[in-house]
Amino acid sequence: MTMDIRLARIGSRLLPKQVASGWVKVTMPNRILIVSNRVVKDHLYQTLMLQSVPSGIEANVMTVKKMLAVYQDPRFDTFKPLLLTETAKDMAKLVKGGVDLTGIGINLGILAYRDGMKMLMNGVAVDKTEADALRFLTHKAHLKVVVQENPTDTPQNIEPFLDQLTV
């Protein structure tokens, strides 16, 4: 038995309002796991982000390596988390490391545009590394990856957009 992941989400902002309120109400987790090697090192950002965690839910910020260890540890089987990463690359590392998302797929939030990126679709910008990670998740890991910012939005499968992308 392993933890019951309620939502696996990739998004640049990790824990925006729509996740902290909307997705928490729909998925009813007992924990939020923020997986980011970068955020682990940024204590100010951690503090600010953790302030938006709804009351009654615990949250942890950890590295990819730590998440893989926690996922395999039976002491954490009672966790029913929202699993949040800020990059597709980190989510792909989790899947390659054994985190099973076949039953739930992956929710993709906003991926902010930076220089050198291409717009995959509205609100989702990728560079070659992110596009390759998304292709791994959809084509090799056979996971359904959808863009759905809020629970009330209609999910959009990213696969057709990835197939048209030239990055």
Summary of the structure (lengths in Angstrom):
residues: 167
radius of gyration: 15.0
end to end distance: 38.8
largest distance: 44.2
contacts: 507
relative contact order: 0.19
helix: 38%
strand: 21%
